[in-house]
Structure formats: C-alpha cells, structure tokens
C-alpha cells in the first residue's frame, strides 16, 4: 500500500517558523549593525583632529567609516 505524507513541507521550502525566524534574525542583525555604527562613530568622534589625521581620516569621514561606506 502506498502512502503519501502531506505533513512535511517539500525540501527547500521554508515553513512559517522559518519565515518568522528569518524576520527576527533580520531585525536583530539590523539592530546590531546600527549599534556597531553608533559605537564606531562615538569612538572616532572622541579623537582629536591630530589623531584622526594619524589614521588617515578627517572629521567628515567619520560617518562614512561608521556606516561601512569607506573601507578602514
């Protein structure tokens, strides 16, 4: 007798739990990236102009570095 199992999802598909988990992970990742940028921005802002110059930056570069738009 053949049996067709309808309780399992097909391989490669993601069920409701997988989609919710992915959404939560995305939110957590976004918050972590925001916090990393905030910490970097605050640390660089505390440096003097001379210290920034020593590492090849000017004050206007801080936001770009913090957001990852400029490799550091």
Biopython code that builds the backbone (N, CA, C, O; Angstrom):
import numpy as np
from Bio.PDB.StructureBuilder import StructureBuilder

atoms = [
    (1, "UNK", "N", (0.839, -1.164, 0.000)),
    (1, "UNK", "CA", (0.000, 0.000, 0.000)),
    (1, "UNK", "C", (0.900, 1.248, 0.000)),
    (1, "UNK", "O", (1.841, 1.330, 0.789)),
    (2, "UNK", "N", (0.619, 2.197, -0.861)),
    (2, "UNK", "CA", (1.392, 3.428, -0.963)),
    (2, "UNK", "C", (0.830, 4.471, -0.010)),
    (2, "UNK", "O", (-0.379, 4.573, 0.202)),
    (3, "UNK", "N", (1.747, 5.238, 0.553)),
    (3, "UNK", "CA", (1.343, 6.286, 1.486)),
    (3, "UNK", "C", (1.915, 7.603, 0.996)),
    (3, "UNK", "O", (3.082, 7.667, 0.608)),
    (4, "UNK", "N", (1.122, 8.635, 1.008)),
    (4, "UNK", "CA", (1.568, 9.964, 0.613)),
    (4, "UNK", "C", (1.541, 10.839, 1.857)),
    (4, "UNK", "O", (0.475, 11.094, 2.417)),
    (5, "UNK", "N", (2.706, 11.296, 2.288)),
    (5, "UNK", "CA", (2.823, 12.085, 3.511)),
    (5, "UNK", "C", (2.588, 13.556, 3.195)),
    (5, "UNK", "O", (3.376, 14.163, 2.471)),
    (6, "UNK", "N", (1.527, 14.131, 3.722)),
    (6, "UNK", "CA", (1.214, 15.535, 3.461)),
    (6, "UNK", "C", (1.586, 16.432, 4.633)),
    (6, "UNK", "O", (1.322, 17.633, 4.591)),
    (7, "UNK", "N", (2.193, 15.877, 5.678)),
    (7, "UNK", "CA", (2.523, 16.690, 6.844)),
    (7, "UNK", "C", (3.879, 17.352, 6.729)),
    (7, "UNK", "O", (4.179, 18.253, 7.512)),
    (8, "UNK", "N", (4.696, 16.951, 5.800)),
    (8, "UNK", "CA", (6.029, 17.539, 5.643)),
    (8, "UNK", "C", (6.024, 18.547, 4.511)),
    (8, "UNK", "O", (5.311, 18.391, 3.519)),
    (9, "UNK", "N", (6.823, 19.572, 4.675)),
    (9, "UNK", "CA", (6.976, 20.523, 3.581)),
    (9, "UNK", "C", (8.013, 19.968, 2.614)),
    (9, "UNK", "O", (8.845, 19.141, 2.989)),
    (10, "UNK", "N", (7.958, 20.415, 1.404)),
    (10, "UNK", "CA", (8.910, 19.947, 0.396)),
    (10, "UNK", "C", (10.307, 20.437, 0.753)),
    (10, "UNK", "O", (10.470, 21.473, 1.397)),
    (11, "UNK", "N", (11.289, 19.695, 0.336)),
    (11, "UNK", "CA", (12.663, 20.103, 0.600)),
    (11, "UNK", "C", (12.942, 21.436, -0.073)),
    (11, "UNK", "O", (12.547, 21.661, -1.217)),
    (12, "UNK", "N", (13.624, 22.314, 0.645)),
    (12, "UNK", "CA", (13.971, 23.615, 0.097)),
    (12, "UNK", "C", (12.944, 24.691, 0.393)),
    (12, "UNK", "O", (13.197, 25.871, 0.147)),
    (13, "UNK", "N", (11.787, 24.303, 0.918)),
    (13, "UNK", "CA", (10.809, 25.326, 1.281)),
    (13, "UNK", "C", (10.955, 25.650, 2.753)),
    (13, "UNK", "O", (11.478, 24.857, 3.535)),
    (14, "UNK", "N", (10.492, 26.812, 3.107)),
    (14, "UNK", "CA", (10.588, 27.260, 4.490)),
    (14, "UNK", "C", (9.176, 27.438, 5.022)),
    (14, "UNK", "O", (8.356, 28.124, 4.411)),
    (15, "UNK", "N", (8.901, 26.831, 6.142)),
    (15, "UNK", "CA", (7.585, 26.952, 6.745)),
    (15, "UNK", "C", (7.426, 28.259, 7.483)),
    (15, "UNK", "O", (8.285, 29.139, 7.421)),
    (16, "UNK", "N", (6.322, 28.369, 8.175)),
    (16, "UNK", "CA", (6.016, 29.586, 8.915)),
    (16, "UNK", "C", (7.085, 29.883, 9.958)),
    (16, "UNK", "O", (7.511, 31.029, 10.099)),
    (17, "UNK", "N", (7.520, 28.864, 10.687)),
    (17, "UNK", "CA", (8.548, 29.074, 11.707)),
    (17, "UNK", "C", (9.836, 29.591, 11.075)),
    (17, "UNK", "O", (10.491, 30.464, 11.645)),
    (18, "UNK", "N", (10.207, 29.076, 9.920)),
    (18, "UNK", "CA", (11.415, 29.528, 9.232)),
    (18, "UNK", "C", (11.321, 30.983, 8.801)),
    (18, "UNK", "O", (12.293, 31.733, 8.893)),
    (19, "UNK", "N", (10.142, 31.377, 8.330)),
    (19, "UNK", "CA", (9.957, 32.770, 7.902)),
    (19, "UNK", "C", (9.976, 33.721, 9.093)),
    (19, "UNK", "O", (10.558, 34.802, 9.013)),
    (20, "UNK", "N", (9.351, 33.330, 10.184)),
    (20, "UNK", "CA", (9.354, 34.165, 11.391)),
    (20, "UNK", "C", (10.771, 34.266, 11.936)),
    (20, "UNK", "O", (11.219, 35.345, 12.324)),
    (21, "UNK", "N", (11.473, 33.140, 11.962)),
    (21, "UNK", "CA", (12.851, 33.125, 12.436)),
    (21, "UNK", "C", (13.735, 34.020, 11.570)),
    (21, "UNK", "O", (14.576, 34.747, 12.098)),
    (22, "UNK", "N", (13.560, 33.978, 10.272)),
    (22, "UNK", "CA", (14.344, 34.825, 9.370)),
    (22, "UNK", "C", (14.046, 36.303, 9.608)),
    (22, "UNK", "O", (14.953, 37.134, 9.565)),
    (23, "UNK", "N", (12.780, 36.632, 9.860)),
    (23, "UNK", "CA", (12.412, 38.028, 10.119)),
    (23, "UNK", "C", (13.027, 38.516, 11.425)),
    (23, "UNK", "O", (13.541, 39.632, 11.496)),
    (24, "UNK", "N", (12.972, 37.676, 12.459)),
    (24, "UNK", "CA", (13.567, 38.053, 13.752)),
    (24, "UNK", "C", (15.075, 38.225, 13.605)),
    (24, "UNK", "O", (15.651, 39.179, 14.128)),
    (25, "UNK", "N", (15.710, 37.301, 12.892)),
    (25, "UNK", "CA", (17.156, 37.407, 12.675)),
    (25, "UNK", "C", (17.513, 38.660, 11.898)),
    (25, "UNK", "O", (18.539, 39.285, 12.165)),
    (26, "UNK", "N", (16.683, 39.032, 10.945)),
    (26, "UNK", "CA", (16.925, 40.241, 10.165)),
    (26, "UNK", "C", (16.842, 41.485, 11.059)),
    (26, "UNK", "O", (17.674, 42.386, 10.949)),
    (27, "UNK", "N", (15.855, 41.532, 11.927)),
    (27, "UNK", "CA", (15.704, 42.669, 12.844)),
    (27, "UNK", "C", (16.891, 42.735, 13.798)),
    (27, "UNK", "O", (17.438, 43.811, 14.040)),
    (28, "UNK", "N", (17.285, 41.594, 14.336)),
    (28, "UNK", "CA", (18.424, 41.560, 15.257)),
    (28, "UNK", "C", (19.699, 42.001, 14.538)),
    (28, "UNK", "O", (20.501, 42.745, 15.101)),
    (29, "UNK", "N", (19.888, 41.552, 13.310)),
    (29, "UNK", "CA", (21.058, 41.952, 12.532)),
    (29, "UNK", "C", (21.082, 43.445, 12.256)),
    (29, "UNK", "O", (22.135, 44.080, 12.317)),
    (30, "UNK", "N", (19.921, 43.999, 11.954)),
    (30, "UNK", "CA", (19.826, 45.435, 11.695)),
    (30, "UNK", "C", (20.158, 46.241, 12.945)),
    (30, "UNK", "O", (20.866, 47.245, 12.876)),
    (31, "UNK", "N", (19.642, 45.795, 14.087)),
    (31, "UNK", "CA", (19.928, 46.491, 15.346)),
    (31, "UNK", "C", (21.406, 46.383, 15.696)),
    (31, "UNK", "O", (22.008, 47.354, 16.153)),
    (32, "UNK", "N", (21.995, 45.203, 15.482)),
    (32, "UNK", "CA", (23.420, 45.018, 15.786)),
    (32, "UNK", "C", (24.286, 45.900, 14.888)),
    (32, "UNK", "O", (25.263, 46.488, 15.352)),
    (33, "UNK", "N", (23.932, 45.996, 13.604)),
    (33, "UNK", "CA", (24.693, 46.845, 12.678)),
    (33, "UNK", "C", (24.570, 48.314, 13.068)),
    (33, "UNK", "O", (25.549, 49.059, 13.015)),
    (34, "UNK", "N", (23.367, 48.729, 13.458)),
    (34, "UNK", "CA", (23.169, 50.108, 13.894)),
    (34, "UNK", "C", (24.011, 50.403, 15.129)),
    (34, "UNK", "O", (24.641, 51.457, 15.220)),
    (35, "UNK", "N", (24.022, 49.470, 16.080)),
    (35, "UNK", "CA", (24.785, 49.684, 17.311)),
    (35, "UNK", "C", (26.289, 49.722, 17.023)),
    (35, "UNK", "O", (27.005, 50.542, 17.599)),
    (36, "UNK", "N", (26.770, 48.854, 16.149)),
    (36, "UNK", "CA", (28.188, 48.872, 15.783)),
    (36, "UNK", "C", (28.574, 50.217, 15.164)),
    (36, "UNK", "O", (29.622, 50.778, 15.482)),
    (37, "UNK", "N", (27.722, 50.725, 14.283)),
    (37, "UNK", "CA", (27.995, 52.022, 13.652)),
    (37, "UNK", "C", (27.989, 53.133, 14.695)),
    (37, "UNK", "O", (28.820, 54.039, 14.640)),
    (38, "UNK", "N", (27.060, 53.070, 15.641)),
    (38, "UNK", "CA", (26.968, 54.076, 16.698)),
    (38, "UNK", "C", (28.224, 54.078, 17.560)),
    (38, "UNK", "O", (28.770, 55.137, 17.869)),
    (39, "UNK", "N", (28.679, 52.889, 17.946)),
    (39, "UNK", "CA", (29.874, 52.776, 18.791)),
    (39, "UNK", "C", (31.100, 53.290, 18.039)),
    (39, "UNK", "O", (31.923, 54.011, 18.604)),
    (40, "UNK", "N", (31.218, 52.917, 16.760)),
    (40, "UNK", "CA", (32.346, 53.380, 15.950)),
    (40, "UNK", "C", (32.326, 54.889, 15.802)),
    (40, "UNK", "O", (33.355, 55.550, 15.940)),
    (41, "UNK", "N", (31.141, 55.433, 15.517)),
    (41, "UNK", "CA", (31.005, 56.884, 15.351)),
    (41, "UNK", "C", (31.401, 57.614, 16.637)),
    (41, "UNK", "O", (32.108, 58.621, 16.588)),
    (42, "UNK", "N", (30.950, 57.112, 17.773)),
    (42, "UNK", "CA", (31.280, 57.760, 19.050)),
    (42, "UNK", "C", (32.772, 57.667, 19.359)),
    (42, "UNK", "O", (33.363, 58.627, 19.855)),
    (43, "UNK", "N", (33.377, 56.533, 19.074)),
    (43, "UNK", "CA", (34.811, 56.371, 19.349)),
    (43, "UNK", "C", (35.643, 57.302, 18.474)),
    (43, "UNK", "O", (36.586, 57.931, 18.954)),
    (44, "UNK", "N", (35.294, 57.391, 17.193)),
    (44, "UNK", "CA", (36.045, 58.277, 16.300)),
    (44, "UNK", "C", (35.804, 59.742, 16.625)),
    (44, "UNK", "O", (36.711, 60.562, 16.478)),
    (45, "UNK", "N", (34.613, 60.082, 17.060)),
    (45, "UNK", "CA", (34.300, 61.477, 17.395)),
    (45, "UNK", "C", (35.091, 61.951, 18.602)),
    (45, "UNK", "O", (35.349, 63.147, 18.742)),
    (46, "UNK", "N", (35.479, 61.028, 19.479)),
    (46, "UNK", "CA", (36.258, 61.408, 20.663)),
    (46, "UNK", "C", (37.719, 61.691, 20.349)),
    (46, "UNK", "O", (38.425, 62.283, 21.166)),
    (47, "UNK", "N", (38.183, 61.271, 19.166)),
    (47, "UNK", "CA", (39.579, 61.507, 18.797)),
    (47, "UNK", "C", (39.783, 62.969, 18.416)),
    (47, "UNK", "O", (38.863, 63.636, 17.942)),
    (48, "UNK", "N", (40.999, 63.451, 18.630)),
    (48, "UNK", "CA", (41.335, 64.809, 18.207)),
    (48, "UNK", "C", (41.571, 64.807, 16.704)),
    (48, "UNK", "O", (41.711, 63.751, 16.088)),
    (49, "UNK", "N", (41.613, 66.004, 16.118)),
    (49, "UNK", "CA", (41.885, 66.111, 14.683)),
    (49, "UNK", "C", (43.254, 65.517, 14.354)),
    (49, "UNK", "O", (43.429, 64.893, 13.308)),
    (50, "UNK", "N", (44.196, 65.709, 15.227)),
    (50, "UNK", "CA", (45.553, 65.172, 15.021)),
    (50, "UNK", "C", (45.531, 63.635, 15.004)),
    (50, "UNK", "O", (46.168, 63.013, 14.154)),
    (51, "UNK", "N", (44.805, 63.037, 15.935)),
    (51, "UNK", "CA", (44.708, 61.576, 15.989)),
    (51, "UNK", "C", (43.988, 61.021, 14.762)),
    (51, "UNK", "O", (44.373, 59.979, 14.230)),
    (52, "UNK", "N", (42.947, 61.715, 14.314)),
    (52, "UNK", "CA", (42.257, 61.297, 13.092)),
    (52, "UNK", "C", (43.193, 61.375, 11.889)),
    (52, "UNK", "O", (43.198, 60.486, 11.037)),
    (53, "UNK", "N", (43.979, 62.437, 11.827)),
    (53, "UNK", "CA", (44.932, 62.596, 10.729)),
    (53, "UNK", "C", (45.963, 61.471, 10.733)),
    (53, "UNK", "O", (46.381, 61.007, 9.673)),
    (54, "UNK", "N", (46.370, 61.036, 11.912)),
    (54, "UNK", "CA", (47.341, 59.942, 12.018)),
    (54, "UNK", "C", (46.813, 58.640, 11.413)),
    (54, "UNK", "O", (47.591, 57.831, 10.906)),
    (55, "UNK", "N", (45.515, 58.440, 11.465)),
    (55, "UNK", "CA", (44.952, 57.211, 10.878)),
    (55, "UNK", "C", (44.354, 57.467, 9.493)),
    (55, "UNK", "O", (43.666, 56.613, 8.934)),
    (56, "UNK", "N", (44.626, 58.643, 8.956)),
    (56, "UNK", "CA", (44.237, 58.939, 7.579)),
    (56, "UNK", "C", (42.800, 59.377, 7.404)),
    (56, "UNK", "O", (42.213, 59.166, 6.343)),
    (57, "UNK", "N", (42.225, 59.980, 8.425)),
    (57, "UNK", "CA", (40.842, 60.433, 8.348)),
    (57, "UNK", "C", (40.743, 61.914, 8.679)),
    (57, "UNK", "O", (41.626, 62.501, 9.303)),
    (58, "UNK", "N", (39.641, 62.488, 8.239)),
    (58, "UNK", "CA", (39.256, 63.824, 8.678)),
    (58, "UNK", "C", (37.874, 63.684, 9.313)),
    (58, "UNK", "O", (37.213, 62.658, 9.147)),
    (59, "UNK", "N", (37.442, 64.703, 10.032)),
    (59, "UNK", "CA", (36.180, 64.610, 10.744)),
    (59, "UNK", "C", (34.999, 64.268, 9.824)),
    (59, "UNK", "O", (34.060, 63.591, 10.241)),
    (60, "UNK", "N", (35.051, 64.728, 8.603)),
    (60, "UNK", "CA", (33.969, 64.448, 7.653)),
    (60, "UNK", "C", (33.882, 62.994, 7.218)),
    (60, "UNK", "O", (32.870, 62.581, 6.653)),
    (61, "UNK", "N", (34.923, 62.210, 7.470)),
    (61, "UNK", "CA", (34.926, 60.796, 7.094)),
    (61, "UNK", "C", (34.287, 59.892, 8.134)),
    (61, "UNK", "O", (34.055, 58.714, 7.865)),
    (62, "UNK", "N", (33.999, 60.417, 9.308)),
    (62, "UNK", "CA", (33.526, 59.569, 10.412)),
    (62, "UNK", "C", (32.237, 58.828, 10.062)),
    (62, "UNK", "O", (32.131, 57.626, 10.306)),
    (63, "UNK", "N", (31.270, 59.524, 9.501)),
    (63, "UNK", "CA", (30.005, 58.858, 9.161)),
    (63, "UNK", "C", (30.196, 57.784, 8.105)),
    (63, "UNK", "O", (29.593, 56.714, 8.191)),
    (64, "UNK", "N", (31.035, 58.059, 7.102)),
    (64, "UNK", "CA", (31.281, 57.061, 6.057)),
    (64, "UNK", "C", (31.940, 55.816, 6.627)),
    (64, "UNK", "O", (31.572, 54.700, 6.261)),
    (65, "UNK", "N", (32.899, 55.988, 7.511)),
    (65, "UNK", "CA", (33.586, 54.848, 8.125)),
    (65, "UNK", "C", (32.617, 54.071, 9.008)),
    (65, "UNK", "O", (32.601, 52.841, 8.977)),
    (66, "UNK", "N", (31.815, 54.774, 9.790)),
    (66, "UNK", "CA", (30.882, 54.126, 10.705)),
    (66, "UNK", "C", (29.831, 53.314, 9.960)),
    (66, "UNK", "O", (29.418, 52.254, 10.429)),
    (67, "UNK", "N", (29.399, 53.798, 8.815)),
    (67, "UNK", "CA", (28.375, 53.103, 8.033)),
    (67, "UNK", "C", (28.981, 52.056, 7.082)),
    (67, "UNK", "O", (28.250, 51.348, 6.390)),
    (68, "UNK", "N", (30.292, 51.965, 7.053)),
    (68, "UNK", "CA", (30.935, 50.971, 6.206)),
    (68, "UNK", "C", (31.017, 51.358, 4.743)),
    (68, "UNK", "O", (31.271, 50.507, 3.891)),
    (69, "UNK", "N", (30.808, 52.619, 4.443)),
    (69, "UNK", "CA", (30.889, 53.070, 3.043)),
    (69, "UNK", "C", (32.306, 53.344, 2.617)),
    (69, "UNK", "O", (32.577, 53.521, 1.429)),
    (70, "UNK", "N", (33.223, 53.382, 3.578)),
    (70, "UNK", "CA", (34.626, 53.602, 3.275)),
    (70, "UNK", "C", (35.437, 52.548, 4.022)),
    (70, "UNK", "O", (35.383, 52.473, 5.250)),
    (71, "UNK", "N", (36.180, 51.744, 3.288)),
    (71, "UNK", "CA", (36.967, 50.719, 3.982)),
    (71, "UNK", "C", (37.991, 51.356, 4.897)),
    (71, "UNK", "O", (38.610, 52.362, 4.550)),
    (72, "UNK", "N", (38.162, 50.773, 6.048)),
    (72, "UNK", "CA", (39.064, 51.344, 7.039)),
    (72, "UNK", "C", (40.139, 50.351, 7.356)),
    (72, "UNK", "O", (41.014, 50.628, 8.175)),
]
sb = StructureBuilder()
sb.init_structure("model")
sb.init_model(0)
sb.init_chain("A")
sb.init_seg("    ")
for serial, (resi, resn, name, xyz) in enumerate(atoms, 1):
    if name == "N":
        sb.init_residue(resn, " ", resi, " ")
    sb.init_atom(name, np.array(xyz, "f"), 0.0, 1.0, " ", f" {name:<3s}", serial, name[0])
structure = sb.get_structure()
